Amino acid sequence: MEWRDEGVILSARRHGESSVILEVLTKTHGRHAGVVRGGASRKLAPVLQPGNQVEVEWRARLEEHLGGFHVELLRSRSAIMGDRAALAALGAICALGGFALPERMELPEIYTRTIDLVDALEAGEGWQADYAIWELMLLEELGYGLDLGSCAATGTTQELVYVSPKSGRAVCRSSGLAYADRMLPLPVFLQLEGAEPEAADILAALKTTGYFLERWLAPALGNRPLPEARGRLVQLLTRRVKKDAQGDSAAG
């Protein structure tokens, strides 16, 4: 058995003295693992970094075997290393991919959107909203999508500011106000393409997507906790929002 595909590296872990088990989100073969002989060498270690875009050739005697990869670098993402927040986001993307994606299942939308997001991380500013939207997409593509198009109570499409934690549906301001302390936030940019969110809006979006990742998706995967890498990203972004708020207060 053999095939050739392109993909983005999710993880690489040491296997034996010199090999590495590589996990790649591929374009047409989904999340797939394989052994890279000599992957721990000085020559290959920089290639086998999470986020790098690679071409892989997989070979195995039988399809169900782990098999081996031959890897060629297509695009390094080393530029991300210089931005602490972007690096944290890359870690969260790769960790959630390894956590949530089924093995060996073609996932074209997830693959395309993941590549686009990693490109945005490499480009610099403005990726935070893209990351939150990526988590929303991940829920949708894995069968846990939220219904944010109209109010669950009235059917209106106006002033949708809450998400019901029970149904995952949008709720308008008037219907949800009495239960606001139990509702999840629905920032405008999650509904309206092109809307420019504030940093606090992005944190609000991550609170909502994180809730459904934890309460809907994780139980279907054996109730494993969400990857720590995602929590570290949220903590970092939260600290930045607080720091910016303190700076604005001092300036005022």
The 8 nearest C-alpha neighbors of each residue, nearest first, counted from 0:
[[1, 59, 58, 60, 61, 62, 2, 57],
 [0, 2, 58, 57, 59, 56, 3, 60],
 [1, 3, 57, 56, 4, 58, 0, 55],
 [2, 4, 56, 55, 57, 1, 5, 54],
 [5, 3, 55, 54, 25, 56, 26, 6],
 [6, 4, 54, 25, 53, 26, 55, 3],
 [5, 7, 25, 24, 53, 52, 26, 23],
 [6, 8, 52, 24, 23, 51, 50, 53],
 [7, 9, 23, 49, 50, 51, 10, 22],
 [10, 8, 93, 49, 23, 22, 7, 50],
 [11, 9, 22, 49, 8, 21, 12, 93],
 [10, 12, 21, 20, 19, 22, 47, 13],
 [13, 11, 20, 19, 14, 10, 21, 18],
 [12, 14, 19, 18, 20, 15, 11, 39],
 [15, 13, 19, 18, 20, 12, 16, 17],
 [14, 16, 17, 18, 13, 19, 39, 20],
 [17, 15, 18, 14, 13, 39, 37, 19],
 [16, 18, 37, 39, 15, 38, 40, 14],
 [19, 17, 36, 37, 38, 14, 39, 35],
 [18, 20, 13, 14, 38, 35, 12, 34],
 [21, 19, 34, 12, 33, 11, 14, 35],
 [20, 22, 11, 33, 32, 19, 10, 34],
 [21, 23, 32, 10, 9, 31, 8, 11],
 [24, 22, 8, 9, 31, 7, 30, 25],
 [23, 25, 30, 6, 7, 29, 31, 8],
 [26, 24, 6, 29, 28, 5, 27, 23],
 [25, 27, 6, 5, 110, 28, 107, 29],
 [26, 28, 105, 25, 29, 107, 4, 106],
 [29, 27, 105, 103, 25, 104, 26, 30],
 [30, 28, 105, 104, 103, 25, 24, 106],
 [31, 29, 24, 102, 103, 23, 25, 100],
 [30, 32, 23, 103, 22, 102, 29, 24],
 [33, 31, 22, 21, 23, 65, 20, 30],
 [32, 34, 67, 66, 68, 21, 65, 20],
 [33, 35, 67, 20, 68, 19, 21, 36],
 [34, 36, 38, 19, 68, 18, 67, 37],
 [37, 35, 18, 38, 34, 19, 17, 67],
 [36, 38, 18, 17, 39, 40, 35, 19],
 [37, 39, 18, 19, 35, 43, 36, 40],
 [38, 40, 17, 44, 37, 18, 19, 43],
 [41, 39, 42, 43, 38, 37, 44, 17],
 [42, 40, 44, 43, 39, 45, 38, 37],
 [41, 43, 40, 44, 45, 46, 38, 39],
 [42, 44, 46, 38, 40, 45, 41, 47],
 [43, 45, 47, 39, 46, 41, 40, 42],
 [46, 44, 43, 47, 48, 42, 41, 75],
 [47, 45, 43, 44, 48, 72, 51, 75],
 [48, 46, 44, 45, 43, 11, 49, 8],
 [47, 49, 46, 51, 45, 50, 8, 44],
 [50, 48, 8, 9, 10, 51, 47, 93],
 [49, 51, 8, 7, 76, 48, 52, 9],
 [52, 50, 75, 76, 49, 7, 8, 48],
 [51, 53, 7, 74, 73, 6, 50, 72],
 [54, 52, 72, 73, 6, 71, 5, 7],
 [53, 55, 5, 71, 4, 70, 6, 72],
 [56, 54, 70, 4, 69, 3, 5, 68],
 [55, 57, 3, 69, 68, 2, 70, 4],
 [58, 56, 68, 1, 2, 67, 55, 3],
 [57, 59, 1, 67, 66, 0, 68, 56],
 [60, 58, 66, 0, 61, 64, 1, 67],
 [59, 61, 0, 62, 58, 64, 66, 1],
 [62, 60, 59, 64, 63, 0, 66, 58],
 [61, 63, 64, 0, 59, 60, 65, 66],
 [64, 62, 61, 65, 59, 66, 60, 0],
 [65, 63, 66, 61, 62, 59, 60, 33],
 [66, 64, 33, 32, 63, 67, 59, 34],
 [67, 65, 59, 33, 64, 58, 34, 57],
 [66, 68, 34, 33, 58, 57, 35, 59],
 [69, 67, 57, 35, 33, 56, 34, 70],
 [68, 70, 56, 55, 35, 57, 67, 71],
 [71, 69, 55, 54, 68, 53, 56, 72],
 [72, 70, 54, 53, 73, 55, 69, 46],
 [71, 73, 53, 74, 46, 54, 52, 70],
 [72, 74, 53, 52, 71, 54, 75, 51],
 [75, 73, 52, 72, 51, 76, 53, 50],
 [74, 76, 51, 77, 52, 73, 72, 46],
 [75, 77, 51, 78, 79, 50, 74, 121],
 [76, 78, 79, 80, 75, 51, 81, 121],
 [79, 77, 80, 76, 81, 121, 75, 82],
 [80, 78, 121, 77, 81, 82, 86, 76],
 [81, 79, 78, 77, 82, 86, 83, 85],
 [80, 82, 79, 78, 83, 86, 77, 85],
 [83, 81, 85, 80, 84, 79, 86, 78],
 [82, 84, 86, 85, 87, 81, 80, 79],
 [85, 83, 87, 86, 82, 88, 235, 232],
 [86, 84, 88, 82, 87, 83, 120, 79],
 [85, 87, 89, 83, 84, 88, 79, 80],
 [88, 86, 84, 90, 232, 85, 89, 83],
 [87, 89, 85, 91, 90, 86, 232, 92],
 [90, 88, 86, 92, 91, 87, 85, 93],
 [89, 91, 87, 93, 88, 92, 228, 94],
 [90, 92, 229, 228, 88, 94, 89, 93],
 [93, 91, 89, 95, 90, 94, 96, 88],
 [92, 94, 9, 96, 90, 91, 95, 89],
 [95, 93, 91, 97, 96, 92, 90, 98],
 [96, 94, 98, 92, 97, 93, 99, 91],
 [97, 95, 93, 94, 98, 99, 100, 92],
 [96, 98, 94, 95, 99, 100, 93, 9],
 [99, 97, 95, 96, 94, 100, 226, 225],
 [100, 98, 96, 95, 97, 101, 220, 216],
 [99, 101, 96, 97, 98, 102, 30, 95],
 [102, 100, 104, 99, 103, 30, 29, 97],
 [101, 103, 30, 104, 31, 100, 29, 32],
 [102, 104, 29, 30, 28, 31, 105, 101],
 [105, 103, 29, 102, 28, 106, 101, 30],
 [104, 106, 29, 28, 27, 107, 103, 26],
 [105, 107, 109, 29, 108, 110, 104, 27],
 [106, 108, 110, 109, 105, 111, 26, 27],
 [109, 107, 111, 110, 106, 112, 140, 113],
 [110, 108, 112, 106, 107, 111, 113, 137],
 [109, 111, 107, 113, 108, 112, 26, 106],
 [112, 110, 108, 114, 113, 109, 107, 115],
 [111, 113, 115, 109, 114, 110, 108, 116],
 [114, 112, 116, 110, 115, 111, 109, 117],
 [113, 115, 117, 111, 116, 112, 118, 110],
 [116, 114, 112, 118, 113, 117, 111, 119],
 [117, 115, 119, 113, 118, 114, 112, 120],
 [116, 118, 120, 114, 119, 115, 113, 121],
 [117, 119, 115, 121, 116, 120, 114, 122],
 [120, 118, 116, 122, 117, 121, 126, 115],
 [121, 119, 117, 118, 123, 122, 85, 126],
 [120, 122, 118, 79, 119, 123, 78, 117],
 [121, 123, 119, 120, 118, 124, 126, 79],
 [124, 122, 120, 121, 119, 125, 126, 85],
 [125, 123, 126, 122, 120, 127, 119, 85],
 [124, 126, 127, 123, 128, 119, 129, 120],
 [125, 127, 129, 119, 128, 124, 120, 130],
 [128, 126, 130, 129, 125, 131, 201, 124],
 [127, 129, 131, 130, 126, 201, 132, 125],
 [130, 128, 126, 132, 127, 131, 133, 116],
 [129, 131, 133, 127, 128, 132, 126, 134],
 [132, 130, 128, 134, 133, 129, 205, 204],
 [131, 133, 135, 129, 130, 134, 136, 128],
 [132, 134, 130, 136, 131, 135, 129, 137],
 [135, 133, 137, 131, 136, 132, 208, 138],
 [134, 136, 132, 138, 133, 137, 208, 139],
 [137, 135, 133, 139, 134, 138, 140, 132],
 [138, 136, 134, 140, 139, 135, 133, 141],
 [137, 139, 143, 144, 135, 141, 136, 140],
 [144, 140, 138, 136, 143, 142, 137, 141],
 [139, 141, 137, 142, 138, 136, 144, 109],
 [140, 142, 138, 139, 143, 137, 144, 100],
 [143, 141, 139, 140, 144, 138, 137, 216],
 [144, 142, 138, 139, 141, 145, 216, 215],
 [139, 143, 145, 138, 142, 146, 140, 135],
 [144, 146, 167, 168, 147, 143, 139, 138],
 [147, 145, 168, 148, 167, 169, 144, 149],
 [146, 148, 169, 168, 149, 145, 190, 162],
 [149, 147, 146, 156, 169, 150, 190, 168],
 [150, 148, 156, 154, 155, 147, 169, 151],
 [149, 151, 170, 154, 169, 155, 152, 171],
 [150, 152, 170, 168, 169, 154, 153, 149],
 [153, 151, 150, 154, 174, 170, 171, 155],
 [154, 152, 155, 150, 151, 174, 171, 149],
 [153, 155, 150, 149, 151, 152, 156, 170],
 [156, 154, 150, 149, 153, 157, 171, 159],
 [155, 157, 149, 150, 148, 159, 154, 158],
 [156, 158, 155, 159, 171, 149, 150, 172],
 [159, 157, 171, 172, 160, 156, 155, 173],
 [158, 160, 171, 170, 157, 161, 169, 172],
 [159, 161, 185, 171, 172, 158, 184, 170],
 [162, 160, 184, 185, 170, 183, 169, 182],
 [163, 161, 169, 183, 168, 170, 185, 167],
 [162, 164, 167, 165, 168, 166, 182, 169],
 [165, 163, 167, 166, 162, 182, 183, 181],
 [164, 166, 163, 167, 168, 162, 182, 211],
 [165, 167, 168, 163, 164, 162, 145, 151],
 [166, 168, 145, 163, 164, 162, 165, 146],
 [169, 167, 146, 166, 163, 162, 147, 151],
 [168, 170, 162, 147, 150, 161, 151, 149],
 [171, 169, 150, 161, 159, 151, 162, 175],
 [172, 170, 159, 158, 150, 174, 173, 160],
 [171, 173, 175, 174, 176, 160, 158, 159],
 [174, 172, 176, 175, 171, 177, 158, 170],
 [175, 173, 171, 172, 176, 170, 152, 177],
 [174, 176, 178, 172, 177, 173, 179, 170],
 [175, 177, 179, 178, 173, 172, 174, 171],
 [176, 178, 175, 179, 174, 173, 180, 172],
 [179, 177, 175, 176, 181, 180, 182, 174],
 [180, 178, 176, 182, 181, 177, 175, 161],
 [179, 181, 178, 182, 177, 183, 176, 175],
 [182, 180, 179, 178, 183, 164, 163, 175],
 [183, 181, 179, 163, 180, 161, 162, 164],
 [182, 184, 162, 161, 207, 163, 164, 185],
 [185, 183, 161, 203, 162, 160, 186, 207],
 [184, 186, 160, 161, 162, 187, 204, 183],
 [187, 185, 188, 200, 189, 184, 204, 160],
 [186, 188, 190, 189, 191, 185, 194, 160],
 [189, 187, 194, 191, 190, 186, 196, 192],
 [190, 188, 187, 186, 191, 132, 185, 192],
 [191, 189, 188, 187, 192, 147, 148, 186],
 [190, 192, 188, 194, 187, 189, 193, 186],
 [193, 191, 194, 188, 190, 189, 187, 195],
 [192, 194, 191, 195, 188, 196, 190, 189],
 [195, 193, 188, 192, 191, 196, 187, 189],
 [194, 196, 193, 188, 197, 128, 187, 192],
 [197, 195, 200, 188, 194, 198, 201, 128],
 [196, 198, 200, 199, 201, 195, 202, 128],
 [197, 199, 201, 200, 240, 196, 202, 236],
 [198, 200, 202, 197, 201, 203, 240, 196],
 [201, 199, 203, 197, 198, 202, 196, 186],
 [200, 202, 204, 198, 203, 199, 128, 205],
 [201, 203, 205, 199, 204, 200, 206, 198],
 [202, 204, 200, 206, 201, 205, 184, 199],
 [205, 203, 201, 207, 206, 202, 200, 208],
 [206, 204, 202, 208, 207, 203, 209, 131],
 [205, 207, 203, 209, 204, 208, 210, 202],
 [208, 206, 204, 210, 205, 209, 183, 184],
 [209, 207, 205, 211, 210, 206, 212, 135],
 [210, 208, 212, 206, 207, 211, 205, 213],
 [211, 209, 207, 213, 208, 212, 214, 206],
 [212, 210, 214, 215, 213, 208, 209, 216],
 [211, 213, 216, 209, 210, 215, 214, 208],
 [212, 214, 217, 210, 211, 215, 209, 216],
 [215, 213, 211, 212, 210, 216, 217, 218],
 [216, 214, 211, 212, 213, 217, 218, 143],
 [215, 217, 212, 219, 218, 213, 214, 211],
 [216, 218, 222, 220, 213, 219, 215, 223],
 [219, 217, 222, 220, 221, 216, 215, 214],
 [220, 218, 217, 216, 221, 222, 215, 223],
 [221, 219, 217, 218, 222, 223, 216, 99],
 [220, 222, 218, 223, 219, 217, 224, 216],
 [223, 221, 218, 217, 220, 224, 219, 213],
 [222, 224, 221, 217, 225, 220, 218, 226],
 [225, 223, 226, 222, 217, 213, 227, 218],
 [224, 226, 227, 223, 213, 217, 229, 95],
 [227, 225, 228, 229, 94, 224, 95, 98],
 [226, 228, 230, 229, 231, 225, 91, 224],
 [229, 227, 91, 231, 226, 230, 90, 232],
 [230, 228, 91, 232, 227, 231, 226, 233],
 [229, 231, 227, 233, 232, 228, 234, 226],
 [230, 232, 234, 228, 229, 233, 235, 227],
 [231, 233, 235, 229, 87, 230, 234, 88],
 [234, 232, 230, 236, 235, 231, 237, 229],
 [235, 233, 237, 231, 232, 236, 230, 238],
 [234, 236, 232, 238, 237, 233, 231, 239],
 [235, 237, 239, 233, 238, 234, 232, 240],
 [238, 236, 234, 240, 239, 235, 233, 241],
 [239, 237, 241, 235, 236, 240, 242, 234],
 [238, 240, 242, 236, 237, 241, 243, 235],
 [239, 241, 243, 237, 242, 238, 244, 236],
 [242, 240, 244, 238, 239, 243, 245, 237],
 [241, 243, 239, 245, 244, 240, 238, 246],
 [242, 244, 246, 240, 245, 241, 239, 247],
 [245, 243, 241, 247, 246, 242, 240, 248],
 [246, 244, 248, 242, 243, 247, 249, 241],
 [245, 247, 243, 249, 244, 248, 250, 242],
 [246, 248, 250, 244, 245, 249, 251, 243],
 [249, 247, 245, 251, 246, 250, 244, 243],
 [248, 250, 246, 251, 247, 245, 244, 243],
 [249, 251, 247, 248, 246, 245, 244, 243],
 [250, 248, 249, 247, 246, 245, 244, 243]]
